[in-house]
Amino acid sequence: MKKLLSSTLLCAAILTSVPYNIQSDMNSASAEDLPSYAKWGRLAVKEATEKYPKAQLIDYDHNGKIQNEKTTVEKFKLWLEKDKQEFGLSIDIEYNTKTEEIVDIKLKRTNK
């Protein structure tokens, strides 16, 4: 139940564009209460808002991860609205599994 509540609060913070502060969340919840992709989800939202600063984030989804030999790819789908038009943004974040150093970030705008 705690994991569900933490996931819900994280998504609510992202969706309402409320600044999310991991340090304050870490003070009130243990690291095991946060979903494993939380760190990468915040990065995905940051990348989207940097690329589309005038767009409003309206939805967010974690589409799983792909574990390779040395790297992991976290996959996200965000829905944004700009000038009354909605569009999707697929974001893949590849990082070194051991060091968590970012290898590559790919953004792809979609219509669905």
VOGU-3710 file (C-alpha; in Angstrom, 3 decimals, decimal comma):
1> mkkllsstll> 0,000/0,000/0,000  2,886/2,362/0,813  4,415/1,769/-2,621  1,117/2,537/-4,328  0,716/5,735/-2,293  4,282/6,869/-3,061  3,810/6,138/-6,781  0,534/8,030/-6,791  2,081/11,040/-5,042  5,048/11,063/-7,436
11> caailtsvpy> 2,765/10,971/-10,491  0,504/13,643/-9,002  3,496/15,934/-8,445  4,677/15,426/-12,004  1,252/15,806/-13,606  0,323/18,972/-11,766  3,690/20,531/-12,593  4,358/21,047/-8,905  8,109/21,222/-8,437  9,171/17,840/-7,131
21> niqsdmnsas> 11,975/17,840/-4,602  13,516/14,405/-4,143  15,365/15,481/-1,000  12,181/16,409/0,858  10,503/13,234/-0,363  13,458/11,169/0,792  13,138/12,758/4,249  9,493/11,694/4,535  9,704/8,294/2,816  12,330/5,628/2,607
31> aedlpsyakw> 14,046/5,005/-0,727  12,307/1,636/-1,027  8,917/3,423/-1,069  9,776/5,188/-4,330  9,434/3,311/-7,624  12,789/2,269/-9,084  12,206/4,535/-12,090  11,410/7,711/-10,077  14,846/9,282/-10,636  14,636/8,664/-14,381
41> grlavkeate> 11,032/9,877/-14,558  12,039/13,241/-13,130  14,831/13,438/-15,710  12,378/12,589/-18,510  10,058/15,402/-17,388  13,012/17,803/-17,139  14,159/16,935/-20,667  10,612/17,420/-22,014  10,193/20,812/-20,352  13,586/21,967/-21,628
51> kypkaqlidy> 12,728/20,941/-25,185  9,136/22,276/-25,026  9,217/25,040/-22,372  5,821/26,470/-23,329  4,025/23,125/-23,327  1,908/21,873/-20,439  2,498/18,329/-19,187  -0,862/16,536/-19,118  0,045/12,858/-18,722  2,990/10,624/-17,865
61> dhngkiqnek> 3,638/6,910/-18,184  6,573/4,639/-17,442  6,676/2,026/-20,200  9,163/-0,293/-18,554  12,857/-0,838/-18,882  15,181/-2,864/-21,032  18,224/-4,320/-19,329  21,184/-4,854/-21,637  24,580/-6,334/-20,789  26,054/-3,088/-19,399
71> ttvekfklwl> 23,270/-0,559/-19,707  19,613/-0,118/-18,853  17,058/1,844/-20,895  14,110/3,375/-19,021  11,192/4,116/-21,375  8,660/6,899/-20,799  5,716/8,367/-22,679  4,613/11,905/-21,894  1,615/13,781/-23,263  2,021/17,511/-23,692
81> ekdkqefgls> -0,248/20,316/-24,830  0,949/23,419/-26,609  -1,234/25,965/-28,392  -4,304/23,757/-27,789  -2,680/20,817/-29,591  -1,781/17,610/-27,802  1,202/15,479/-28,749  3,136/12,578/-27,332  6,787/12,471/-26,479  8,616/9,158/-26,160
91> idieyntkte> 11,724/9,432/-24,031  14,318/6,684/-23,672  17,023/7,199/-21,063  19,974/4,836/-21,354  22,381/4,652/-18,439  25,225/2,495/-17,172  23,564/-0,040/-14,900  26,376/-0,070/-12,313  27,321/3,622/-12,169  23,996/5,155/-13,296
101> eivdiklkrt> 25,981/7,452/-15,601  23,790/8,601/-18,492  24,815/7,127/-21,836  22,095/8,601/-24,087  18,716/10,308/-23,983  16,409/10,003/-26,985  13,288/12,110/-27,459  10,785/11,413/-30,208  7,641/13,449/-30,783  4,573/11,395/-31,717
111> nk> 0,957/12,108/-32,596  -0,410/9,160/-30,645
//
